[in-house]
Amino acid sequence: MPRKIPRALWIVLPLAYLLYFYRLGATGLLGPDEPRYASIAREMVRSGDWITPRLWGQPWFEKPALLYWITGGAFRLGAGPDLAPRLPVALMAVGFLVFYWWILRREFGARAAWFATLILGCCGGWLVYSQVGVPDMPVAAAFSGAMLLALGWIGRRDTRYLPLAAALLGLAVLAKGPVALVLAAPLCLRFRNARDLVRPRVVAPFLVVALPWYLLCYLRNGKVFLHDFFVVHNFERFTSNALMHAQPWWFYLPVLAGLLLPWFPLVLLLGRRAAYRDRRRLFLLAWVVFGMVFFTAATNKLPGYLLPLLPAAAALMGFALDEAEAAHACPWLACCALLLVAFPMAARMLPEALAAGLSKAPLPAFQASWLLAGGVAAAAWLLESRGRRLAAVLLIAAGATAGSVYLKYVAAPELDRTVSARAFWREICGRANEVCVDQIERNWRYGLNYYSGTPLPECSVEARPWRVRQSPGQPPNLAAATPAAISPVDPHTPGVVTFPFRK
């Protein structure tokens, strides 16, 4: 007889759809990164050159090719300009969660695997980066898959999965560069058996996956590729503030808490020292701690850099929750439920935060709907006190799903108007041949170039009857040109961006 499908799966499947695929294209591409990477992928499809990344005809060596390939594949299969960059990333996020549950169930048991998977799958960081076409999710999924496949080797010196782990690590290097190799340093916890990692059967899959694109890109582009990719976008990203992402040393402490919402209170269950006698759990802890130290030491800091650490953190939290006594788990699960209020708060703050920066986004006024989080907290406490911990965790996960759907409904229209260039392009596309770009922020320029297909000319180069201008902190607008308005623009004037742009 066929095996009975677990009841939890009937709940998890609709949650996964609502979290990862529902209204995936509700907003146009956001910020400078999404449209830039999507433009490069579309250019690969158009030109047939899948080796050299090009942005509007110019080589662009900021990231390796994996994201461009999967986005280009989606374009080839007929996905539209909004889904092609995002759908492969969302599929990768969900596919990793399936693998994550399987490997943790194999190593630690089914209940612990369910807790860890629900925590990771419903945490803010994993959700946000599954919805945008940037390299953070591909590198996190590939790198984390490699590290998790090494658990058997860490715990029992089982080398069966090491070749596959090496191939996934090569995929991570193909997603975001050599940083994946640095983050894999916790594998050295099994230093005495490190020779297992350099055997031909392990090294060969890594080289077969990672090396060909780097070699071909160098042969086609020469030393400029080596300088731009390795020196500028890897070494200088770590040591120099030239890329304008410098942050204080403590930056990642609140960021990690935010990425793990609403589950962050469960971190307080991780203090039981006896748990780390298990070499595999010590490895997971080293994975998180080493990654935090490494990224903290870097000059440039962005929230997405921490994404590869979330699977290890969620696993530790899930295991600790599985082993916690009811008296200890009740208050922390209730706190997790109360933090569901972050979703409706974010729905009101997100457009302003993305447009002007989080520090400038005002806190929203209190709304009665926020009290629903208190009801979920009370229900979770009651379920836990009655020995139904999995039901309590599923309830919080359902609350996170409802919050995510609410966020998409409330924030998406405003994001489309104030952060994405899609709505603005739809307004002006009918007269595109009569429009030039005067003053516009970099974020909007990349988006406008993406949706227009061919970049609109600068007014200083080709004056046209209509011009695009933008006031600081406001969406761009279209205005009729006047002789004064179309006079040559000084490219060094603050607020004026010329093409091509650099990050």
C-alpha positions in Angstrom: 0.0 0.0 0.0 1.2 3.5 -0.7 2.5 5.4 2.3 0.1 7.9 3.9 1.0 11.5 3.3 1.7 13.3 6.6 -1.1 15.6 7.7 1.4 18.5 8.2 2.2 18.3 4.4 -1.4 19.2 3.5 -0.9 22.4 5.5 2.7 23.1 4.3 1.9 22.9 0.6 -0.6 25.8 0.4 1.6 27.8 2.8 4.5 27.3 0.4 2.4 28.5 -2.6 1.2 31.6 -0.7 4.6 32.5 0.7 6.7 32.0 -2.4 4.6 32.2 -5.6 1.5 34.2 -4.9 1.6 37.6 -6.5 5.3 37.1 -7.3 5.1 39.7 -10.1 2.9 42.2 -8.1 5.6 44.8 -8.3 8.0 45.6 -11.1 11.7 45.0 -10.6 13.0 47.0 -7.6 16.1 49.0 -6.9 19.2 49.0 -9.1 20.2 45.4 -8.7 17.1 43.4 -10.0 16.8 45.3 -13.3 20.5 45.3 -13.9 20.9 41.6 -13.4 17.8 40.9 -15.5 19.1 43.2 -18.3 22.4 41.2 -18.4 20.5 37.9 -18.6 18.2 39.2 -21.4 21.2 40.4 -23.3 22.7 36.9 -23.1 19.6 35.5 -24.6 19.5 38.1 -27.4 23.2 37.9 -28.3 23.7 34.1 -27.8 26.8 34.9 -25.8 26.4 33.1 -22.5 30.0 33.7 -21.3 30.6 37.5 -21.1 28.0 39.4 -19.0 27.1 42.7 -20.7 25.1 45.6 -19.6 23.8 47.7 -22.5 26.7 46.4 -24.7 29.5 46.9 -22.1 31.2 44.0 -20.2 30.0 43.9 -16.6 32.0 41.7 -14.3 30.3 42.3 -10.9 28.9 38.8 -10.5 29.5 35.3 -12.0 27.1 33.8 -14.5 24.7 31.5 -12.6 22.0 34.0 -11.9 22.2 35.3 -15.5 21.9 31.7 -16.8 18.8 30.7 -14.8 17.1 34.1 -15.6 18.0 33.7 -19.3 16.6 30.2 -19.2 13.3 31.6 -17.9 13.3 34.2 -20.7 13.8 31.4 -23.2 10.9 29.5 -21.7 8.6 32.4 -22.2 8.5 34.0 -18.8 7.7 37.8 -18.9 10.0 40.6 -17.8 8.8 40.5 -14.2 8.7 36.7 -13.6 11.8 35.6 -15.6 14.2 37.1 -13.0 12.1 36.0 -9.9 10.5 32.6 -10.7 13.8 30.7 -10.9 14.9 32.2 -7.5 11.6 31.3 -5.9 11.8 27.7 -7.2 15.4 27.5 -5.9 14.3 28.7 -2.5 11.5 26.1 -2.3 13.6 23.3 -3.7 16.2 23.9 -1.1 13.6 23.7 1.6 12.6 20.2 0.4 16.2 19.2 0.4 16.7 20.8 3.8 13.9 18.8 5.4 15.2 15.6 3.8 18.8 16.0 5.0 17.9 17.1 8.5 15.3 14.3 8.8 18.1 11.9 7.8 20.5 13.3 10.4 18.4 14.4 13.3 14.9 12.9 12.9 11.5 14.0 11.4 10.2 16.3 14.2 13.4 18.3 14.5 13.5 18.6 10.7 9.9 19.9 10.5 10.7 22.6 13.2 13.9 23.7 11.4 12.2 23.8 8.0 9.2 25.8 9.2 11.5 28.2 10.9 13.7 28.8 7.8 10.8 28.7 5.3 8.8 31.3 7.2 11.5 33.6 8.4 11.8 37.1 7.0 15.2 36.8 5.3 14.4 33.6 3.4 11.1 35.0 2.3 12.4 38.4 1.1 15.3 37.1 -0.9 13.2 34.4 -2.5 11.1 37.2 -4.1 13.8 39.2 -5.8 16.1 38.3 -8.8 19.5 38.8 -7.1 22.3 36.3 -6.5 21.8 36.0 -2.7 19.4 33.1 -2.8 21.2 31.1 -5.4 24.5 31.3 -3.5 22.8 30.6 -0.2 20.9 27.5 -1.5 24.0 26.0 -3.3 26.4 26.8 -0.4 24.1 25.6 2.3 23.3 22.4 0.3 27.1 21.7 0.1 27.6 22.2 3.9 24.6 20.1 4.9 25.7 17.2 2.7 28.9 17.3 4.7 27.1 16.5 7.9 27.5 12.8 7.5 31.3 13.3 7.0 31.5 15.6 10.0 29.6 13.2 12.3 30.6 9.7 11.1 33.3 10.3 8.4 30.8 9.1 5.8 32.3 10.4 2.5 29.5 9.2 0.2 28.0 12.7 -0.4 31.3 14.7 -0.5 31.5 14.7 -4.3 28.0 16.1 -4.6 28.8 18.6 -1.8 31.8 19.7 -3.8 29.7 20.1 -7.0 27.2 22.3 -5.0 30.1 24.3 -3.6 31.3 24.9 -7.2 27.8 26.1 -8.0 28.0 28.5 -5.1 31.3 29.9 -6.5 29.5 30.2 -9.8 26.7 32.1 -8.1 28.7 34.8 -6.2 32.4 34.1 -6.4 35.2 32.8 -4.1 33.4 34.0 -0.9 31.7 30.6 -0.8 35.1 28.9 -0.4 35.9 31.2 2.5 32.6 30.5 4.2 33.2 26.8 4.0 36.1 27.1 6.5 34.2 25.4 9.3 34.7 22.1 7.4 38.2 22.3 9.0 36.6 21.2 12.3 37.4 17.7 11.1 41.0 18.7 10.5 42.5 15.3 11.0 40.5 13.9 8.1 40.9 17.0 5.9 42.6 14.8 3.3 39.2 13.5 2.4 38.4 16.9 1.0 41.3 17.0 -1.5 40.9 13.6 -3.0 40.4 13.6 -6.8 36.8 12.2 -6.5 35.9 15.3 -4.4 38.0 18.0 -6.1 37.0 17.0 -9.6 33.3 17.8 -9.3 34.1 21.2 -7.9 36.4 22.1 -10.7 34.1 20.7 -13.4 31.3 22.9 -12.2 33.1 26.1 -11.1 36.2 26.4 -13.4 34.9 26.4 -17.0 33.0 29.8 -16.9 35.9 31.6 -15.2 38.4 30.2 -17.7 36.3 31.0 -20.7 35.5 34.5 -19.4 39.2 35.2 -18.9 40.1 33.9 -22.4 37.5 36.1 -23.9 38.2 39.3 -21.9 41.7 39.0 -20.6 43.1 40.9 -17.6 40.2 43.3 -17.3 38.0 40.4 -16.1 40.5 39.4 -13.5 40.8 43.0 -12.2 37.2 43.9 -12.2 35.8 40.7 -10.8 38.5 39.6 -8.3 40.1 42.9 -7.3 37.3 45.4 -7.5 34.2 43.3 -6.7 35.7 40.7 -4.3 38.9 42.0 -2.6 38.0 45.7 -2.5 34.5 44.8 -1.5 36.0 43.4 1.7 38.6 46.0 2.3 37.5 49.3 0.7 34.6 51.6 1.2 34.7 52.7 -2.4 31.5 50.7 -3.1 29.6 52.9 -0.6 28.3 50.0 1.6 30.4 50.7 4.7 28.7 50.0 8.0 29.7 49.9 11.7 30.9 46.6 13.2 27.6 46.0 15.0 25.5 46.3 11.8 24.9 42.5 11.4 23.5 42.0 15.0 20.2 43.7 14.4 20.2 42.5 10.8 20.4 38.8 11.9 17.5 39.4 14.3 15.5 40.9 11.5 16.2 38.2 9.0 15.1 35.5 11.5 11.8 37.2 12.4 9.4 36.1 13.8 11.5 33.3 15.2 14.4 35.2 16.6 13.4 34.6 20.3 14.2 30.9 19.9 17.9 31.9 19.8 17.6 32.1 23.6 17.1 28.3 23.6 20.6 27.7 22.2 22.6 28.0 25.4 22.6 24.4 26.4 26.2 23.4 26.2 25.6 19.6 26.2 23.9 20.0 22.8 27.3 20.8 21.2 28.9 17.5 22.2 27.4 16.4 18.9 30.1 17.3 16.4 27.4 18.0 13.7 25.7 20.7 15.8 29.1 22.2 16.7 29.7 22.4 13.0 26.4 24.2 12.4 27.3 26.7 15.2 30.7 27.3 13.7 29.1 27.9 10.4 27.0 30.7 11.8 29.7 32.2 14.1 32.5 32.1 11.5 30.2 33.7 8.9 29.2 36.5 11.3 32.8 37.2 12.2 33.9 37.2 8.5 31.2 39.5 7.3 31.6 41.8 10.3 35.3 42.2 9.5 34.4 43.3 5.9 34.2 47.0 5.3 31.2 46.7 3.0 28.1 45.2 4.6 24.7 44.4 3.1 21.9 42.4 4.7 21.8 39.8 2.0 25.3 38.7 2.8 24.0 36.8 5.9 21.5 34.7 3.9 23.9 31.6 3.7 24.0 31.6 7.5 20.2 31.3 8.0 19.9 27.5 7.3 22.4 26.7 10.0 20.8 29.1 12.5 17.3 27.8 11.7 18.5 24.2 12.2 20.0 25.0 15.6 16.9 26.8 16.7 14.7 23.9 15.4 16.8 21.3 17.3 16.7 23.4 20.5 12.9 23.8 20.2 12.5 20.0 19.7 14.4 19.3 22.9 13.0 22.1 25.1 10.7 21.4 27.9 7.2 22.8 27.7 7.8 25.3 30.5 10.7 26.7 28.6 9.2 26.6 25.1 5.8 28.2 25.9 7.0 31.8 26.5 9.4 31.8 23.5 6.8 30.5 21.1 4.4 33.1 22.4 7.0 35.8 21.8 7.5 34.5 18.2 3.8 34.8 17.7 3.7 38.3 19.0 6.5 39.3 16.6 4.1 38.5 13.7 3.1 42.1 14.1 6.3 42.9 12.1 4.5 41.9 8.9 1.7 44.5 9.0 4.2 47.1 10.3 6.5 46.3 7.4 3.6 46.6 5.0 3.3 50.3 5.9 7.0 51.0 6.2 8.5 49.1 3.3 7.8 51.5 0.4 9.3 54.5 2.3 12.2 52.3 3.6 13.1 51.2 0.1 12.6 54.6 -1.4 14.5 56.7 1.1 16.2 54.3 3.6 15.0 52.5 6.7 16.1 55.2 9.0 13.8 57.7 7.2 10.7 55.5 7.2 8.3 56.6 10.0 6.8 54.1 12.3 3.2 53.4 11.3 0.3 54.4 13.5 -1.3 51.7 15.7 -3.9 49.5 14.0 -6.4 47.2 15.7 -5.4 44.4 13.4 -2.1 44.2 15.2 -3.9 42.7 18.1 -4.4 39.5 16.1 -0.8 38.6 16.9 -1.8 38.5 20.6 -4.5 36.0 19.7 -2.0 33.8 17.8 0.4 34.0 20.8 -2.4 32.9 23.2 -3.3 30.0 20.9 0.3 28.9 20.5 0.8 28.9 24.3 -2.3 26.8 24.8 -1.3 24.3 22.1 2.2 24.0 23.5 0.9 23.6 27.1 -1.2 20.6 25.8 1.8 18.9 24.2 1.0 19.9 20.6 4.2 21.7 19.8 4.2 21.0 16.0 0.6 22.4 15.8 1.8 25.6 17.7 4.7 26.0 15.2 2.4 25.4 12.3 0.0 28.1 13.7 2.8 30.6 13.8 3.9 29.6 10.3 0.3 30.2 9.1 0.4 33.6 10.8 3.6 34.4 9.0 1.9 33.4 5.7 -1.1 35.5 6.4 1.2 38.4 7.2 3.2 37.9 4.0 0.0 37.9 1.9 -1.2 41.1 3.7 2.2 42.7 3.1 2.0 42.0 -0.7 -1.5 43.4 -0.9 -0.8 46.5 1.0 2.7 47.4 0.0 2.9 46.2 -3.6 0.9 49.0 -5.3 2.9 51.7 -3.5 6.2 49.9 -4.2 5.2 49.7 -7.9 4.6 53.5 -7.9 7.5 54.7 -5.7 10.3 52.2 -6.1 9.9 50.3 -9.4 10.1 51.9 -12.8 7.5 49.6 -14.3 4.5 51.8 -13.7 6.3 55.0 -14.9 7.4 53.3 -18.1 3.8 52.2 -18.8 2.8 55.9 -18.6 5.5 57.1 -21.0 6.0 54.1 -23.4 3.5 55.5 -25.9 5.8 58.5 -26.6 9.2 56.8 -25.9 10.6 58.3 -29.2 10.0 61.8 -27.9 11.5 61.3 -24.4 15.0 61.9 -23.1 16.4 61.5 -19.6 17.5 64.6 -17.7 18.0 64.1 -13.9 17.2 60.7 -12.5 18.5 58.6 -9.6 20.5 55.5 -10.4 17.9 53.1 -9.1 15.3 54.5 -11.4 17.6 54.7 -14.4 18.4 51.0 -14.3 14.8 50.1 -14.0 13.8 52.5 -16.8 16.5 51.1 -19.1 15.2 47.5 -18.4 11.6 48.2 -19.1 12.3 50.4 -22.2 14.5 47.7 -23.7 16.8 50.3 -25.3 18.0 53.0 -23.0 16.4 56.4 -23.4 19.1 59.0 -24.4 20.4 61.6 -22.1 18.9 65.0 -22.8 22.4 66.5 -22.9 23.2 64.2 -25.8 19.9 64.1 -27.7 17.3 66.7 -26.7 13.7 65.6 -27.2 10.3 67.3 -26.7 9.7 65.5 -23.4 12.2 65.0 -20.5 12.3 62.8 -17.5 13.3 64.5 -14.3 13.3 63.5 -10.6 13.2 65.5 -7.4 15.1 63.9 -4.5 13.1 61.3 -2.7 10.2 61.4 -5.3 9.3 59.3 -8.3 10.4 60.7 -11.6 8.0 62.7 -13.7 7.6 63.6 -17.4 7.7 67.3 -18.4 7.7 69.2 -21.6 11.1 70.5 -22.6 12.0 74.1 -22.7 15.1 75.7 -24.1 16.5 76.2 -20.6 15.6 72.7 -19.6 17.4 71.0 -22.4 20.7 73.0 -22.1 23.7 70.8 -21.6 23.9 69.1 -18.3 27.1 68.9 -16.3 27.6 65.2 -15.5 29.3 66.1 -12.3 26.3 68.0 -10.9 25.1 66.3 -7.7 22.0 64.2 -8.4 22.7 63.8 -12.1 23.6 60.2 -13.1 25.2 59.4 -16.4 25.4 56.1 -18.2 26.9 53.6 -17.7 26.5 53.4 -14.0 28.7 51.7 -11.4 27.6 50.4 -8.1 
